[in-house]
Each structure stands twice: as C-alpha cells, then as structure tokens.
Amino acid sequence: MKEHLIHYLTLLVILDLAIGAFFMLSFSRIYQALVVVAMGVLYVIWGIIHHYLSEDFHLKVVFEYILISILAILVILALLYRS
C-alpha cells in the first residue's frame, strides 16, 4: 500500500467529494443519482489508471471494476428510490 499511497489518496478524495456532493444535493434525487453514477464512472477510471500504472492491467480487472461499480450504483439507486 505504501507504494501506491498517492493512488489510494486520490481514490479517497474522489469518494469523499462524491459523498459530500450526494448529501449536499439531498434536495434532488435526480442530482443524487447523477452523483452516484459519476462516482461509479470515476471509480472505474481510477481502477484502470491504477492498474495500468502498476503494470498489472488486464481486461479481467477492467470487467471487475465495471461490475463492482454497476452493483454499487444499483444498490445505492435502489435505496434512493425505494419509496
């Protein structure tokens, strides 16, 4: 983890900003949904860049990041629109 501290700090900043925006935009479910999707897309982009720079980039890893992102988006949107 020490080798990639900047990478993980970048991910932490992305997630923190997304969570902050999600709560700041609590007046609109549509904006919150857009934040959730943007967070998912940024997570996938971060994963691709991280693995490319770490020299262990494989198509399987990209699919894993995409699937995890889709799952998280679906769960959060289901909770957001449950009523």
C-alpha positions as CSV (number, residue, x, y, z in Angstrom):
1,M,0.0,0.0,0.0
2,K,2.9,2.4,0.7
3,E,4.0,2.1,-2.9
4,H,0.6,3.4,-4.2
5,L,-0.3,5.8,-1.4
6,I,-1.0,8.6,-3.9
7,H,-3.3,6.4,-5.9
8,Y,-5.3,5.5,-2.8
9,L,-5.4,9.0,-1.6
10,T,-6.8,10.1,-4.9
11,L,-9.5,7.4,-4.7
12,L,-10.3,8.6,-1.1
13,V,-10.6,12.2,-2.4
14,I,-12.9,11.1,-5.2
15,L,-15.1,9.1,-2.9
16,D,-15.2,11.9,-0.2
17,L,-16.2,14.5,-2.8
18,A,-18.9,12.2,-4.2
19,I,-20.3,11.5,-0.7
20,G,-20.2,15.2,0.1
21,A,-21.9,16.1,-3.1
22,F,-24.5,13.4,-2.5
23,F,-25.5,14.9,0.8
24,M,-25.3,18.5,-0.3
25,L,-27.7,17.7,-3.2
26,S,-30.2,16.0,-0.9
27,F,-32.9,18.3,-2.2
28,S,-33.0,16.4,-5.6
29,R,-32.9,12.7,-6.1
30,I,-32.0,13.2,-9.8
31,Y,-28.9,15.1,-8.8
32,Q,-28.0,12.5,-6.2
33,A,-28.4,9.8,-8.9
34,L,-26.1,11.7,-11.2
35,V,-23.5,11.9,-8.4
36,V,-23.8,8.2,-7.8
37,V,-23.3,7.3,-11.5
38,A,-20.4,9.8,-11.8
39,M,-18.8,8.2,-8.7
40,G,-19.1,4.8,-10.3
41,V,-17.6,6.0,-13.6
42,L,-14.7,7.7,-11.7
43,Y,-14.1,4.6,-9.7
44,V,-13.8,2.6,-12.9
45,I,-11.4,5.2,-14.5
46,W,-9.4,5.2,-11.3
47,G,-9.1,1.4,-11.3
48,I,-8.0,1.4,-14.9
49,I,-5.3,4.1,-14.4
50,H,-4.2,2.5,-11.1
51,H,-3.6,-1.0,-12.7
52,Y,-2.1,0.5,-15.8
53,L,0.5,2.4,-13.7
54,S,1.0,-0.7,-11.5
55,E,1.7,-2.7,-14.7
56,D,-0.8,-5.4,-13.9
57,F,-3.5,-4.2,-16.3
58,H,-5.7,-7.0,-17.6
59,L,-9.1,-7.0,-19.3
60,K,-10.4,-9.1,-16.4
61,V,-9.6,-6.4,-14.0
62,V,-11.5,-3.8,-16.0
63,F,-14.6,-6.0,-16.0
64,E,-14.2,-6.5,-12.3
65,Y,-14.2,-2.7,-11.7
66,I,-17.1,-2.2,-14.1
67,L,-19.2,-5.0,-12.4
68,I,-18.4,-3.7,-8.9
69,S,-19.3,-0.2,-10.0
70,I,-22.6,-1.3,-11.5
71,L,-23.5,-3.3,-8.4
72,A,-22.8,-0.3,-6.1
73,I,-24.8,2.0,-8.4
74,L,-27.8,-0.3,-8.5
75,V,-27.8,-0.8,-4.7
76,I,-27.5,2.9,-3.9
77,L,-30.1,3.9,-6.5
78,A,-32.5,1.2,-5.2
79,L,-32.1,2.6,-1.7
80,L,-32.5,6.2,-3.0
81,Y,-35.7,5.4,-5.0
82,R,-37.2,2.8,-2.6
83,S,-40.2,4.9,-1.7
